Structure formats: C-alpha cells, structure tokens
Amino acid sequence: MVKAATPSTEGRQMRCRKRQAGGTDRALLERVVAGFRSLRVLMVTAALAVSVAITAAVYLATEAVFTQAVQRSAVQNARVLADGTFNAMYQIMRQGWTREQLNEFLDSLNQRSDPSAVISVYRGEPVSALFGSLAQPAPGPSARAAFETRRTQVDVGPRTVRYARPLVANAECLRCHVNAEVDDVLGVLSIRQPIGPMIDQAHDQLFSRLLVIVPVPLLAALLIAGFLSWRLGRSLKRLNRSVEQVNRVEDLAHLRFAGASTGFSEFDEVLARVDVLTDKVRDVAIDRDLLEFEIGLMDRFVITSEVVRDWRRYLRELLGEINRRFPVHGVFTAFSIADRPVGVDVFWQGRMGEAAASRVESEIARRVVERFGGAADSVTPRRHNGRDAASLTDAGRIDLPVKTLAMDLPPMTGMVGLIVPAGEVQGTVKRLLIESILSTLINVVGSVRAIEKHTEDLEYFATRDPLTRLYNQRMFWSLLEYEIGRAHRHDYRFGLMVIDLDDFKRVNDRHGHGFGDDYLRRVADLLQNGLREGDIVARYGGDEFVAILPDADGPTAEQVADRLLARARETVIAAPNGDSLPLSLSIGLAVGPVESGAATGQALFSLGDQAMYQAKAGGKNRLAIAATDKASLADTGPFSQVGRLATSAPEADGTLPVTLSAEDISVVYQPVRRVAGAVMGAEVFARARVGGRVLPASAFVQMLGRGQMVDLVDRRVVAAVLTDPAMATFAGRLFFNIASTSLLESRFVDFLVDSVARSPLRPDQVVVEISESPLTGDIAALSRPLGDLRAAGLRTAIDHAGSGRETFSYLRRFEFDYLKISAESLCDSKVSRRDRAFIDGLLAIAETLGVTV
C-alpha cells in the first residue's frame, strides 16, 4: 500500500533538490575558477582566446577595407556620371533648347544611366525666375549645400553615396540667362548612388572564405598550448617530488636541482636559483633559535644609570644570559682612556682553575699588547670569577673573537672579546651572532667608559683651572672657609699667600698669549713644587695665585714664602725669541685666624691682598706681611703702602723731576651740584702736593701709571673714605672717580662692594664714576664690572661727559644714573655754537633716558 505524499513533504523535497542544484552549481563554478588558476589550462585558454581574437580582428579589418573600397568606387562612378551629364547639357544649352527638350533630356538621362543611380537637376533662382520651376522633389542637404557654397558636395553614407555638382554661370551663359551674373549658381546636378547591395555582397564573400581559414590557427594554437602544458607539467612534477621530501631543515641539503633539464631554459635558471636560495635558507634557518635569542638579548643592551654605576656587574649578568643559549666561557674588556694605562678585565662564567685561566689571560694580554702597544708584563688582567662550575679545562681549545674601538673625544681605545669553545664561531649565523654581540658590547662598555671619563672631567674641572690644573677660585674659597673652621676647632694658625706675577702684561704683549699660557703653567709648576706637601695652591684669576699653608704660624709661613720667593728669583723662562725672562713675584702673606682677628675668609684674604699691593709698592719681587695687631693697623695711613714714586714728569714750571712719598698724597672732596645748582653730594679723589703746590692731575695719574700704582691708590681712597667715621652722618651721594684699569682688575669690584657693605653708607649712596676718556681697547670690557656694580645696588656715572664721543657710546651700551658735565661747559659764554649744540643734544638724551645731570 503506497501512502500519498503530503504537501509539506513535497515542499521539503523541493527545497532539498534546489539546495542540491545550488550546491552543484557552486561546485561547478569553483572547479571552473580552479581550472583557470592552473597554468596549463590558462595556457590553452589563452591560446584559443588569442586565436579567436586575431581571427575576429582580421575579419573586422578586412570588412572595413572592403566597405571603404566600395564607397570610393561609388564616389568615382558618381563623379564620372556627373561630368558626362554636365558636358552633354552644356553642349545642348549652347545651341539653345525649349522646355520640352529639357524634359526629354532629363528623362533620357535616367533611362541611359546606371539603373542604380538617380540623376536629378535642380534649377537655381535666376533660371526659375526666367523659365519657371520644374515639378520635382525639393533638393536634399547635399544639393542645398552646393547652392550655398558653389562647391561640389560629396556625402558618403553607410548605404548611399550622394554627389551634388553646382552649375556655375560664365559669360557665355549670360546670353540666355540675362537675369544672372557670372558665378551665379544656375542649378545643381545631383546623383544618388545606392551602395548597400554591393557592400552586403562583399561581406558575404569575405565571411565564406574566413570560415575555411579560421580552423587552421585555432588548431595550431591548441597544439602549441598542449605541447607547452606537457613540458611544464613534467617540470612541475619533478619540483613537487623534491619539495615533498623536505620535512626538516636538514632535508634542505637534499633539495638539489643542479644539472636538471626541464626543457625550458628559463625554468632551468629558476631551479638553479632555487639551489642558491636553499643554501641561504640553510644558513639562516639552521640556528633560528639563536636568532630569536639575539632579538631578546637586544633588550638588555640599554645604557641606564645602574649600568653606568656598575658596568662590571652588568657584564657578569649579561654573560649568564648569553650562556643560556650560546656556550661562552667568558668575556674580557680592555680600555685605555686618555693617558691612563690600559685596564683589562676578564669575566669568567665559572670558577676557573688557575692553570687554564692563566693561559687564557696570557693570550688576552698578548692580544692587548698587539693592539695597544707596550710590554706584555705591563698588562695584568683583573680576574672576575663566576659562581658556576669551571666550564673550561683545556685552554688550547678556545677561540677569542674580538672587536676594537677608537674614539677622539674622549681619547679612548678599547677592545672587547668573547672566550668561546673552539669551532663555535664557524657557520654564518653563529659568526654574525658573535659579531653582533661583540659590536653591542663594545658600544655599551665604550659608552659607559666615555660617560665615566666625561663625568670625571666635569667633576675635576668644576674645581680646577683648565690651564694650570690648579684649584680654581671657587674651590679656593671653599677650602679657605674650611681651613678657617678647622683652625678655630683645633686652635691653630695657618698662612694665606696672595701671589701676583709682576709685569705679566708685558710678557703677553711682547710674546703673545700662547707663550703667556706656557708662562702661567711654568709658574703653576713652580708654586706646586716650591711649597710644602699638603699646602694648597689655586689660581685666583689672570696672573694671580693664592696658597693656603695649613698648620703654619707666622714664622713658619714666612719661611715657606721666603723659600718660594728665592726659587722664583732663580727661575728664568726662555721666550720664543730667545730672550731669558726672569720670574718676579709679589707675595702678600697673612696669618690667621686667631691673632689677626679675621673671622672670615674674605677678611683674611683682604689682609693678604693688601700685603701683596704693599709688596708691589715696595718695588715688586718681594714678600710683604700683613699687619695683624690693632696697633699696627692704627698706625698705618691710607697711603702708607704707596712708597716713594719717582718720575720724569715735569713740575709746574716744566723743568724739574718730581719725587712723591706717601705724605704727599691725600684725599680730596669737592661738591657735586645738579644743573639747577643744588648740592647733591661730593666727589672723592686723590691728589698729590709737592712743595706746597698741587701736582696737576695729568702728571699725578701719569706717575701712578708708570709705577703701576693706580689700582692701589684707588683701593686706598675707597678704604680711607668708607672707614671715615664722618660717613655715619653723610646723607648725600658719594662719587668715587675710579680708573678704568681698576674696574677691569679681577678683584676690585668685589673689594668695592665688600667695602660698601661694611660701611655706614647705603649702596645707592655710592656712585662709581668712569672717565669719558676712551679706554685702551674695546669699551665692551666694562660691561661685566658695571653690571656687577649695579647688581649690588651701587650707582654709576660718566665723568667729564661731553668732552669726547665716548659719552654717546657709553649711553648706548650701558645704563647710567648720572652725567657729570663741567660747569664751564654749561655756563661759559665763550663755548662755541657747535659745542653748545652737542651739549644741548647730550642734555636732551639724558632727559629722555632718565639720567640725572
């Protein structure tokens, strides 16, 4: 009994059949696509496609040529027919004709001509006006164009050729056509030539012949594609068999195609390149794990502060990391920095035996000597044993690959090497790996050593003078304050020497600054060798030096200073030109701090500095000891250290030389007024009186300059005035006329600021004047001392402003508070109009800049 299918069952069956059909279609499509991915199928398909494309192209090209030939033939026939018709009409018209004759002529033309061609004659306006119109269709576009342009028109269409020739009147035509003019169009001869049947016939013949020819190239293409597919399939089968045999990296050694012939030279060349590629892959892939290890090791090659602090520990840790994948017995480094001897460190992975380690270290020493020079016994490697067991028993079975480094800044030569088992450096990958590790190691260690050297240099030159390598001024003050504190704690005395080179400026001016630097270095060597062991020498600045003599009382310090001065007097320095220059030192000695009462380093230094100037005033090349008791200090006047100055400067009458002593020099005050006349303060300067007469200022300054006492007198003026008890009640401005050379002296500004700080005056009450007279050299040299004075709160002024052009240069470069102009320049009626204009301009500038006059 058969049970009828329900509608729902039929629906499910139908959907199932559709899914199966869809799956079949997709599978077929995938097989087609996969077939086109096959090179052999692609070659056959491409050959067929190219053959069909060529056949179609030939057919289309031949068809076009046939069509153009038919069209050209039709145009030629129409032209010939038009020429013949026109000549016949012209002959009849010359004889004269009637309307009936014209109609008969036209009928005869259509009967005699080619049945496929249709001839029409269209009258122009002059002819129609004279003889009337003909019953015929309207002219076509070609005929109308012939009427308008008076030129023959040819219209070639896909199925028809139209030829329209205009009939243009000449003089002979005007006998009948009396209403026309020469060159008027009397009519148009139109010929319509159908060409469609001829083209169709030509195409049919062409197609029938191509049907016979087409199978030949198709068959040839199939044969060539099949042959190429067979040859290619054979080569691919051999390649596939060889590749299927490669299951491990070692199997690449069996993947060889040398001497194989596939029948294609291109494929043979490809297989030869496959052999080359296989060799390269074997070299790279054989140590793939090592390459991965190297990539991980690169993360360790980073210079951090910890590495810089302890690079040896970093190397030991790195050695252990390398040994996890690559057997290395140890690492050694050798570096020579600047003029230091070469230092060699050997880091062993394990605890090495003495015999094996010594043999390897001897070989390392030999390599280092070859690279750095010197004797082998001068190189003693420092051994750093590891924690592991000894991994090297035979020192003869090792290799020492090395890498070297040379740097200019800092001057450094280095070498880094690995101690590896013999044979480990063979193989391209391992060799490259070792080279990479060595390159990175020498860069890291070299950079760390360079950083160490730069750090040491920074620390060294932070406390040292770069020219003489003595302590610098900053370090001197620190050591002086420390020594004072130590002397107070232990209740003992020490000496301080302030040393100045006599006439060093002449050495520089005559022999150049290069020799001047050598001169200073010779003096520095003399000071270091001429003092006691433990004494501290520093370069204070320029040609000035200082020395701290720890644990030295007065007699001891004096004895040390005398011994140093004696050695200096015996020293002669050869100049580049062959001159022998004797060395001359002016030394000031102060002993502190107990008996002198000098509680600070600055105070003790001031005593030594004053003593040094006393030595210069006494004739130079000598020692002066600072007064340390109050009675001695009270007995000395402000100019007691000037000594006696002799000069060839003339007296007031211009005849006799003058000799000055301390008693002849005194401090002079004169009032300073505003332009309105009110007194605002006093100017202070030194003057000399000889024989009851005041020595002219120019002669006095010249005498001080020749005796090199300008700086000393300026100091004595400042010290005398600012320590005067009368200053406690002084409320105005105090103007000090200071020489430019004093301002440029390295310690004068510090002395002046310190003196003002210890005086009862406020800093803004003290005004430092500089002369309007030009400096010897660039006035920019005053920028620093003037800036330091203003930073300390002191005021500045230009003396004798307006007497020269330097006032304007000063005002442009620097800030000033006051301009001092002589009263004669402002009030004298004899001042020239030109000078008055300059003074007025100067006053206007001062007002604009806010400078008080």
Secondary structure, 3 states (H helix, E strand, C coil): CCCCCCHHHHHHHHHHHHHHHHHHHHHHHHHHHHHHHCHHHHHHHHHHHHHHHHHHHHHHHHHHHHHHHHHHHHHHHHHHHHHHHHHHHHHHHHHCCCHHHHHHHHHHHHHHCCCCCEEEEEECHHHHHHHCCCCCCCCCHHHHHHHHHCCCEEEECCCEEEEEEEEECCCHHHHCCCCCCCCCEEEEEEEEEECHHHHHHHHHHHHHHHHHHCHHHHHHHHHHHHHHHHHHHHHHHHHHHHHHCCCCHHHHHHCCCCCCCCCCHHHHHHHHHHHHHHHHHHHHHCCHHHHHHHHHHHCCCCCCHHHHHCHHHHHHHHHHHHCCCCCCCEEEEEEEECCCCCEEEEEECECCCHHHHHHHHHHHHHHHHHHHCCCHHHCCCEEECCCECCCCCCCCCEECCEEEEEECCCCEEEEEEEEEECCCCCCHHHHHHHHHHHHHHHHHHHHHHHHHHHHHHHHHHCCECCCCCCECHHHHHHHHHHHHHHHHHHCCCEEEEEEEECCHHHHHHHHCHHHHHHHHHHHHHHHHHHCCCCCEEEEEECCEEEEEECCCCHHHHHHHHHHHHHHHHHCEEECCCCCEEECCEEEEEEEECCCCCCCCHHHHHHHHHHHHHHHHHCCCCCEEECCCCHHHHHHCCCCCCCCCEEEEEECCCCCCEEEECHHHEEEEEEEEECCCCCEEEEEEEEEEEECCEECCHHHHHHHHHHCCCHHHHHHHHHHHHHCCHHHHHCCCEEEEECCHHHHHCCCHHHHHHHHHHHCCCCHHHEEEEEECCCCCCCHHHHHHHHHHHHHCCCEEEEECCCCCCHHHHHHHHCCCCEECCCHHHHHCCCCCHHHHHHHHHHHHHHHHHCCEC
